[in-house]
Amino acid sequence: MKSSASNPKAGTTSSPERALHLDLLDAASVVGCVLRGQSLASVLPALAAQQNWSAQRRATAQALSFQTLRALGRARALLRALQPRRIKPAQLEELLLVALALLSLPEPRPYADHTLVFEAVRACASQSRIRHARGLVNALLRRLQAQREALLLQVMQEPEARYNHPQWWIDACARAWPKDWQAMLDLAGLPPPMSLRVNRRWGTRASYLDRLHQAGVAADAPAQPGLEQALLLQRALPVHELPLFDEGAVSVQDISAQRAAGLLDVQPGMRVLDACAAPGGKTAHLLELSDCRLLALERDAERAARIGPGLARLRLPAAQVLVADAAQPGQWWDGEAFDRILLDAPCSASGISRRHPDIRWLRRPDDVAALAAQQRTLLRALWPLLRPGGRLLYATCSIFPAEGSERVQEFLSEHDDAVALPAPGQILPGTSPARDGFFYALFAKLAKAPA
């Protein structure tokens, strides 16, 4: 899964034209869909279309659901402590989880306690199926309000409540990163950073940084190699508030994802394959850096449709966009070898769980092994398409070794004509600079395999 540009506000008040209790019901609907296995990326636009949500209503529902999902482990533990019997129907449980998540946030909370309790009871009273439970809602929330410190101390002994991730995910992180796992999981409870990539065809990073400062937007320029076009905003903004965004001056892209294009070292005229291209951020970055012949491949037609408009906004040369499965080159490859291949493979997206807080609750332990199998298949399918002397960059937005270092070791053991080149390897989520979790491995193809 690719990193998205969404940056919901950490503290959001109710829509001005709507009462808070209606916003709580919207958020409960979104959270309920996630708990039944749907992603936020599909739920939010679907509900917005079905119910004709305004932009403000959708933004508020997104912010509240993001806050709830980042605190879902704690909210579930609190609900069990307050009411050991299962809450029915599901709509009532979902409303309580939203309210408990918001009430258990550290100070400053987005709403005053008494306001949130009143509006949650009001939300319950407005729905015929759960109207009978408004007394229960009032009692449970007021008990948390009165005993918050003791109840939090009690439930925070449970790892899922402490770290707001499923137990299997916590265990996997602890095994892989014994020194870093706690900090990583804590970081996933915070809103994600917002970083920009300045379009080199538009101008320099310094000139755009001046534009931001003139607009009163605080930003920093990371000094690390490979991030020469990156800027980190000190506060997330809607893209329409970014200077010259519509004119193609910048894109929103995490700094970890910005490493890809530079690692491939694409030169003018090269034939380049972006094998899993949507939504097109790395495709655009490659074209910003070089006039290459780029084929952007994506098997999801709806996602593939986003690539062209993104390139057009940035005033970039057109790429050839094909809707096809990269793992089946017999269905789309014309026989001409590629000089460079970018394989940003489907993965668990465990490195971007703070940006997509539904992921941690949607994934299952078996998913990582299944995704690793897909990555293996893609590497094997695409390597023969690379010309001798060419380079293939393997990338995932994952922190699990099964989707990173283990795939590299396996690939090199299977291919005598592959040599590993310097690459970042595992990038863990962090704060200096603020970044997502990512993995990169770069391979060069020998002209002739050693005897």
C-alpha positions as CSV (number, residue, x, y, z in Angstrom):
1,M,0.0,0.0,0.0
2,K,1.3,3.5,-0.9
3,S,1.6,6.3,1.5
4,S,-1.3,8.8,1.2
5,A,-1.4,12.5,1.6
6,S,-4.1,12.5,4.2
7,N,-3.3,14.4,7.4
8,P,-6.4,14.6,9.6
9,K,-6.2,17.2,12.3
10,A,-5.2,16.0,15.7
11,G,-8.0,18.0,17.4
12,T,-11.1,18.6,15.4
13,T,-14.3,20.3,16.5
14,S,-17.7,19.5,15.2
15,S,-18.8,20.8,11.8
16,P,-20.3,24.3,12.3
17,E,-23.6,23.4,10.6
18,R,-24.0,20.1,12.5
19,A,-24.4,19.2,16.1
20,L,-21.6,17.1,17.6
21,H,-23.9,14.1,18.3
22,L,-24.4,13.7,14.5
23,D,-20.6,13.8,14.0
24,L,-20.2,11.1,16.6
25,L,-22.7,8.9,14.8
26,D,-20.8,9.4,11.5
27,A,-17.6,8.4,13.1
28,A,-19.2,5.3,14.7
29,S,-20.5,4.3,11.3
30,V,-17.0,4.6,9.8
31,V,-15.3,2.7,12.7
32,G,-18.0,0.0,12.5
33,C,-17.2,-0.6,8.8
34,V,-13.5,-0.9,9.6
35,L,-14.2,-3.4,12.4
36,R,-16.2,-5.5,9.8
37,G,-13.2,-5.6,7.5
38,Q,-13.5,-2.5,5.2
39,S,-10.7,0.0,4.8
40,L,-11.0,3.7,5.5
41,A,-9.9,4.3,1.9
42,S,-13.1,2.6,0.7
43,V,-15.5,3.5,3.6
44,L,-15.1,7.2,3.7
45,P,-15.8,8.0,0.0
46,A,-18.6,5.4,-0.1
47,L,-20.4,6.8,3.0
48,A,-19.8,10.4,1.8
49,A,-21.4,9.6,-1.6
50,Q,-24.3,7.6,-0.2
51,Q,-25.3,10.2,2.4
52,N,-24.2,13.3,0.4
53,W,-21.7,14.5,3.0
54,S,-20.3,18.0,2.7
55,A,-16.5,18.3,2.6
56,Q,-16.6,19.6,6.2
57,R,-18.7,16.7,7.3
58,R,-16.4,14.2,5.7
59,A,-13.3,15.8,7.2
60,T,-14.8,15.7,10.7
61,A,-15.9,12.0,10.3
62,Q,-12.4,11.2,9.1
63,A,-10.7,13.0,12.0
64,L,-12.9,11.4,14.6
65,S,-12.5,7.9,13.2
66,F,-8.8,8.3,12.9
67,Q,-8.6,9.4,16.6
68,T,-10.7,6.4,17.6
69,L,-8.7,3.9,15.6
70,R,-5.4,5.2,17.0
71,A,-6.8,4.6,20.5
72,L,-9.0,1.5,19.7
73,G,-7.1,-0.9,21.9
74,R,-7.5,1.4,24.9
75,A,-11.1,2.0,24.2
76,R,-11.9,-1.7,23.9
77,A,-10.2,-2.4,27.2
78,L,-12.0,0.4,28.9
79,L,-15.4,-0.8,27.6
80,R,-14.6,-4.3,29.0
81,A,-13.7,-2.8,32.3
82,L,-16.8,-0.7,32.5
83,Q,-19.2,-3.3,31.2
84,P,-17.9,-6.9,31.1
85,R,-21.1,-8.1,29.3
86,R,-21.0,-7.8,25.5
87,I,-22.6,-4.6,24.3
88,K,-25.4,-5.0,21.7
89,P,-26.4,-4.0,19.1
90,A,-23.1,-3.2,17.2
91,Q,-24.2,0.4,16.6
92,L,-24.3,1.0,20.4
93,E,-20.8,-0.6,20.9
94,E,-19.4,1.5,18.0
95,L,-20.8,4.7,19.5
96,L,-19.3,3.9,22.9
97,L,-15.9,3.1,21.4
98,V,-15.8,6.5,19.7
99,A,-16.8,8.3,22.9
100,L,-14.4,6.2,25.1
101,A,-11.5,6.8,22.8
102,L,-12.0,10.5,22.8
103,L,-12.5,10.7,26.6
104,S,-9.3,8.7,27.2
105,L,-7.1,10.9,25.1
106,P,-4.4,12.9,27.0
107,E,-4.9,16.6,27.6
108,P,-5.8,18.7,25.7
109,R,-8.7,16.6,24.5
110,P,-10.7,17.8,21.5
111,Y,-13.9,18.2,23.5
112,A,-14.8,19.1,27.1
113,D,-15.8,15.9,29.0
114,H,-19.3,17.1,29.9
115,T,-19.9,18.1,26.3
116,L,-18.8,14.8,24.9
117,V,-20.9,12.8,27.5
118,F,-24.0,14.9,26.8
119,E,-23.6,14.6,23.0
120,A,-23.0,10.9,23.1
121,V,-26.2,10.4,25.1
122,R,-27.9,12.7,22.6
123,A,-26.6,10.5,19.7
124,C,-27.9,7.4,21.4
125,A,-31.3,9.0,21.9
126,S,-31.6,10.0,18.3
127,Q,-31.4,6.4,17.0
128,S,-34.4,4.2,17.4
129,R,-32.5,0.9,17.7
130,I,-30.3,2.1,20.6
131,R,-32.5,4.8,22.2
132,H,-33.3,2.5,25.1
133,A,-29.6,2.5,26.1
134,R,-29.1,6.2,26.7
135,G,-29.0,5.6,30.4
136,L,-26.3,3.0,30.0
137,V,-24.2,5.3,27.8
138,N,-24.6,8.1,30.3
139,A,-23.6,5.9,33.3
140,L,-20.5,4.3,31.6
141,L,-19.1,7.6,30.3
142,R,-19.7,9.4,33.6
143,R,-18.0,6.6,35.4
144,L,-14.9,6.9,33.1
145,Q,-15.0,10.7,33.6
146,A,-15.0,10.2,37.4
147,Q,-12.5,7.3,37.6
148,R,-10.4,8.0,34.6
149,E,-7.0,7.8,36.3
150,A,-7.7,4.5,38.1
151,L,-9.3,2.9,35.1
152,L,-6.5,3.9,32.7
153,L,-4.0,2.6,35.2
154,Q,-5.9,-0.7,35.2
155,V,-6.3,-1.2,31.5
156,M,-2.9,0.0,30.5
157,Q,-1.5,-3.2,31.9
158,E,-2.8,-4.9,28.8
159,P,-0.4,-4.6,25.8
160,E,-3.2,-4.0,23.3
161,A,-4.5,-1.1,25.4
162,R,-1.0,0.3,26.1
163,Y,0.1,0.2,22.4
164,N,-3.2,0.3,20.5
165,H,-2.1,-2.5,18.2
166,P,-3.2,-6.2,18.0
167,Q,-1.2,-8.5,20.1
168,W,0.3,-10.4,17.1
169,W,1.6,-7.1,15.7
170,I,3.1,-6.1,19.0
171,D,4.9,-9.5,19.3
172,A,6.2,-9.3,15.7
173,C,7.6,-5.8,16.3
174,A,9.2,-6.9,19.5
175,R,10.9,-9.9,17.9
176,A,12.2,-7.9,14.9
177,W,13.2,-4.7,16.7
178,P,13.9,-5.4,20.4
179,K,15.4,-2.0,21.0
180,D,12.9,0.1,19.0
181,W,9.5,-1.5,19.0
182,Q,8.0,0.4,21.9
183,A,9.0,3.8,20.4
184,M,7.6,2.7,17.0
185,L,4.3,1.7,18.4
186,D,4.0,4.8,20.5
187,L,4.7,6.9,17.5
188,A,1.9,5.2,15.6
189,G,-0.5,6.8,18.0
190,L,0.3,10.3,16.8
191,P,-0.9,12.1,13.7
192,P,1.5,11.7,10.8
193,P,3.9,14.3,9.6
194,M,3.2,16.2,6.4
195,S,6.1,16.4,4.0
196,L,6.4,17.9,0.5
197,R,8.4,17.1,-2.6
198,V,9.3,20.2,-4.6
199,N,9.0,19.6,-8.4
200,R,12.5,20.2,-9.7
201,R,11.1,21.2,-13.1
202,W,9.3,24.0,-11.4
203,G,12.2,25.4,-9.3
204,T,14.4,24.8,-6.4
205,R,13.6,23.7,-2.9
206,A,15.0,27.0,-1.5
207,S,12.7,29.1,-3.7
208,Y,9.6,27.1,-2.6
209,L,10.7,27.4,1.0
210,D,10.7,31.1,0.6
211,R,7.2,30.9,-0.9
212,L,6.0,29.0,2.2
213,H,7.6,31.5,4.6
214,Q,6.0,34.4,2.7
215,A,2.6,32.6,3.2
216,G,3.3,32.2,6.9
217,V,3.8,28.4,6.7
218,A,6.6,27.0,8.9
219,A,8.7,24.3,7.2
220,D,12.1,22.7,7.5
221,A,14.5,21.3,4.8
222,P,16.0,17.9,5.8
223,A,19.8,17.8,5.2
224,Q,20.1,14.1,4.5
225,P,21.4,12.9,1.2
226,G,18.6,11.7,-1.2
227,L,16.2,14.3,0.2
228,E,17.2,17.3,-1.8
229,Q,13.6,18.1,-2.8
230,A,12.0,17.4,0.6
231,L,10.4,19.8,3.0
232,L,8.8,19.0,6.3
233,L,5.8,21.2,7.4
234,Q,5.6,21.9,11.1
235,R,1.8,21.7,10.9
236,A,-0.3,19.8,8.4
237,L,-2.3,21.9,5.9
238,P,-5.0,21.1,3.3
239,V,-3.3,21.0,-0.1
240,H,-5.3,23.9,-1.4
241,E,-3.6,26.1,1.2
242,L,-0.1,25.2,-0.2
243,P,1.3,27.9,-2.5
244,L,1.2,26.9,-6.2
245,F,0.0,23.4,-5.5
246,D,-2.5,23.5,-8.4
247,E,0.3,24.9,-10.6
248,G,2.4,21.8,-10.0
249,A,5.1,23.3,-7.8
250,V,4.9,20.6,-5.1
251,S,3.5,17.2,-4.2
252,V,2.7,15.7,-0.8
253,Q,4.9,12.7,-0.3
254,D,6.6,11.2,2.8
255,I,10.3,11.6,2.9
256,S,10.9,7.9,3.2
257,A,9.0,7.4,-0.1
258,Q,11.1,10.2,-1.7
259,R,14.2,8.1,-1.6
260,A,13.1,5.8,-4.4
261,A,13.6,7.9,-7.5
262,G,17.1,9.0,-6.6
263,L,18.3,5.5,-5.9
264,L,17.4,4.3,-9.4
265,D,19.6,7.0,-11.0
266,V,17.5,7.2,-14.1
267,Q,19.1,8.9,-17.1
268,P,17.5,10.6,-20.1
269,G,16.2,8.1,-22.7
270,M,16.2,5.1,-20.4
271,R,13.3,2.7,-20.5
272,V,11.8,2.5,-17.0
273,L,9.1,0.3,-15.5
274,D,7.2,1.4,-12.4
275,A,5.6,-2.0,-11.7
276,C,3.0,-1.1,-9.1
277,A,2.6,2.5,-9.9
278,A,-0.7,3.9,-8.4
279,P,-1.4,6.4,-7.1
280,G,1.6,7.7,-9.0
281,G,3.8,9.7,-6.6
282,K,7.0,7.8,-7.5
283,T,6.1,7.8,-11.2
284,A,5.9,11.6,-11.0
285,H,9.2,11.9,-9.1
286,L,11.0,9.8,-11.7
287,L,9.7,12.0,-14.5
288,E,10.7,15.2,-12.5
289,L,14.3,13.9,-12.5
290,S,14.7,12.7,-16.0
291,D,13.1,12.6,-19.5
292,C,12.8,8.8,-19.6
293,R,10.5,6.4,-21.4
294,L,8.3,5.3,-18.5
295,L,5.7,2.6,-18.4
296,A,3.5,2.8,-15.3
297,L,1.8,-0.5,-14.5
298,E,-1.2,-0.9,-12.2
299,R,-3.6,-3.8,-12.0
300,D,-6.4,-1.8,-10.3
301,A,-8.1,0.3,-13.0
302,E,-9.6,2.8,-10.6
303,R,-6.2,3.5,-9.0
304,A,-4.5,3.6,-12.4
305,A,-6.8,6.4,-13.4
306,R,-5.2,8.6,-10.8
307,I,-1.8,8.5,-12.4
308,G,-2.4,10.6,-15.5
309,P,-4.1,13.6,-13.7
310,G,-1.3,13.7,-11.2
311,L,1.3,14.0,-13.9
312,A,-0.8,16.6,-15.7
313,R,-1.0,18.8,-12.6
314,L,2.8,18.7,-12.3
315,R,3.2,19.6,-16.0
316,L,5.3,16.4,-16.6
317,P,5.8,14.4,-19.7
318,A,3.1,11.7,-20.1
319,A,3.9,8.2,-19.0
320,Q,2.4,5.1,-20.7
321,V,-0.1,3.8,-18.2
322,L,-1.3,0.2,-18.5
323,V,-3.8,-1.7,-16.4
324,A,-2.2,-5.0,-15.9
325,D,-0.7,-7.4,-13.4
326,A,3.0,-7.0,-13.1
327,A,3.3,-10.6,-12.1
328,Q,2.0,-11.7,-15.5
329,P,4.5,-10.1,-18.0
330,G,3.3,-12.5,-20.8
331,Q,0.1,-10.4,-20.8
332,W,1.6,-7.0,-21.3
333,W,5.4,-7.0,-21.9
334,D,6.5,-6.2,-25.5
335,G,9.9,-7.9,-25.3
336,E,12.0,-4.7,-25.0
337,A,14.1,-4.9,-21.8
338,F,14.0,-2.2,-19.2
339,D,17.0,-0.2,-18.0
340,R,15.4,0.5,-14.6
341,I,12.6,-1.2,-12.7
342,L,10.9,0.1,-9.6
343,L,9.0,-2.6,-7.7
344,D,7.1,-0.8,-5.0
345,A,5.5,-4.1,-4.0
346,P,2.1,-4.7,-2.3
347,C,2.8,-5.1,1.4
348,S,1.3,-5.0,4.9
349,A,1.8,-1.2,5.1
350,S,3.0,-1.7,8.6
351,G,5.4,1.2,8.3
352,I,2.6,3.7,7.7
353,S,0.1,2.6,10.3
354,R,0.0,6.0,11.9
355,R,-1.0,7.4,8.5
356,H,-3.6,4.6,8.0
357,P,-4.7,3.6,11.5
358,D,-7.2,1.1,10.1
359,I,-4.4,-1.1,8.8
360,R,-3.4,-2.5,12.2
361,W,-6.9,-3.7,12.9
362,L,-7.6,-5.0,9.4
363,R,-4.4,-7.1,9.0
364,R,-4.2,-10.7,10.2
365,P,-1.0,-12.6,11.1
366,D,-1.3,-14.8,7.9
367,D,-1.4,-11.7,5.8
368,V,2.3,-11.0,6.1
369,A,3.2,-14.4,4.8
370,A,0.7,-14.1,1.9
371,L,2.1,-10.7,1.0
372,A,5.6,-12.0,1.2
373,A,4.6,-14.7,-1.3
374,Q,3.3,-12.0,-3.7
375,Q,6.6,-10.1,-3.4
376,R,8.6,-13.2,-4.2
377,T,6.4,-13.8,-7.3
378,L,6.8,-10.2,-8.5
379,L,10.6,-10.2,-8.1
380,R,10.9,-13.5,-10.0
381,A,8.6,-12.3,-12.8
382,L,10.3,-8.9,-13.3
383,W,14.0,-9.8,-13.0
384,P,14.1,-11.4,-16.5
385,L,12.7,-8.1,-18.0
386,L,15.8,-6.1,-16.8
387,R,18.6,-5.7,-19.3
388,P,22.2,-6.7,-18.2
389,G,23.7,-3.7,-16.5
390,G,20.3,-2.4,-15.4
391,R,19.0,-1.8,-11.9
392,L,15.9,-3.0,-10.0
393,L,14.8,-1.2,-6.8
394,Y,12.6,-3.3,-4.4
395,A,10.6,-1.2,-2.0
396,T,7.9,-1.8,0.6
397,C,6.3,0.4,3.2
398,S,6.8,-2.3,5.8
399,I,8.7,-2.8,9.0
400,F,8.5,-6.6,9.0
401,P,11.6,-8.5,7.9
402,A,9.5,-11.0,6.0
403,E,8.8,-8.2,3.5
404,G,12.3,-6.7,3.6
405,S,15.6,-8.3,4.5
406,E,14.3,-11.9,4.2
407,R,13.1,-11.3,0.6
408,V,16.5,-9.8,-0.3
409,Q,18.4,-12.8,1.1
410,E,16.1,-15.2,-0.7
411,F,16.3,-13.3,-4.0
412,L,20.1,-13.1,-4.0
413,S,20.3,-16.8,-3.2
414,E,18.2,-17.6,-6.3
415,H,19.8,-15.2,-8.8
416,D,23.6,-15.5,-9.5
417,D,23.3,-12.6,-11.9
418,A,22.1,-10.2,-9.2
419,V,24.4,-8.1,-7.0
420,A,23.2,-5.9,-4.2
421,L,24.1,-2.2,-4.4
422,P,24.1,0.3,-1.6
423,A,20.6,1.2,-0.4
424,P,19.0,2.4,2.8
425,G,17.7,-1.1,3.8
426,Q,15.2,-0.8,6.6
427,I,14.0,2.7,7.5
428,L,12.1,2.6,10.8
429,P,9.4,5.2,11.6
430,G,11.0,8.1,13.3
431,T,11.1,11.7,14.3
432,S,14.5,13.0,13.3
433,P,13.4,13.7,10.7
434,A,9.8,12.7,10.9
435,R,9.3,9.8,8.5
436,D,7.4,6.6,7.7
437,G,8.7,3.1,7.9
438,F,10.1,1.8,4.6
439,F,12.4,-0.8,3.1
440,Y,14.7,-0.5,0.1
441,A,17.0,-2.9,-1.7
442,L,18.8,-2.1,-5.0
443,F,20.0,-4.8,-7.3
444,A,22.2,-4.6,-10.4
445,K,22.1,-7.2,-13.1
446,L,25.4,-8.6,-14.2
447,A,26.1,-9.0,-17.9
448,K,27.0,-12.6,-17.3
449,A,26.3,-14.7,-14.2
450,P,29.5,-15.9,-12.5
451,A,30.5,-19.5,-13.1
